[in-house]
């Protein structure tokens, strides 16, 4: 007997566990019309998924999507243990944004994502979010999931479960260090050393799991913090050095490239808005 258990939700997303039951599912084919955008992770068991003339056999670790109005065929094989899946269903405004931007448009015809360390790492992170029942972390994680689905990784070596967990523990330490201490003068060598890895190996593993190299993540975290400071009225020069940039010209160029405007113009617009509110 199948069941769906809601685990955690926000206004943007609902995470549920779908369980086909304890024993083997009777062999056969069933059709279902998808009614929402969802991304699903197969946690156990095995089954077939078909759209039109295409067919995939999915096992533990696979990820696939639902696209509204798409007819999917599910095939269960004789003697194969029942499957369980973690379902991430997008809701309301976020689902409308997915539709409008076409982020999952391709899944109407090819619903199965290529295996990748990034998706496997995100699935691992989801367990920790569910354990902590962190709604804020779930919304942030959901954005990363969509990004990973929209920008698939280049072909690379897939880590087994033991390797993934070992690498994930180290990468998460370095990731947290960047987020909490972005103003410090980090280098690739210092970040790698802090988690006991060589710089080359650390850079490769970090990018594989996080989806961006360490230096790019550090730059983006600094720029996001800079934007907040400028909106609060801080000067450009003070902001530049406070967030960790060592060169003002480099900061201005990076800021303009990221946000499409100069930091001084953003600050002026923020101040003008504040003045009009006061008036």
Secondary structure, 3 states (H helix, E strand, C coil): CCEEEEEEECCCEEEEEEECCCCCCCCEEEEEECCCCEEEEEEECEEEEEECCEEEEEECCCEEEECCCCEEEEEECCCCCCCEEEEEEECHHHHHHHHHHCCCHHHHCCCECCCCHHHHHHHHHHHHHHHHCCHHHHHHHHHHHHHHHHCCCCCCCCCCHHHHHHHHHHHHHHHHHHHHCCCCCCCHHHHHHHCCCCHHHHHHHHHHHHCCCHHHHHHHHHHHHHHHHHHCCCCHHHHHHHCCCCCHHHHHHHHHHHHCCCHHHHHHHHHHHHHHHHC
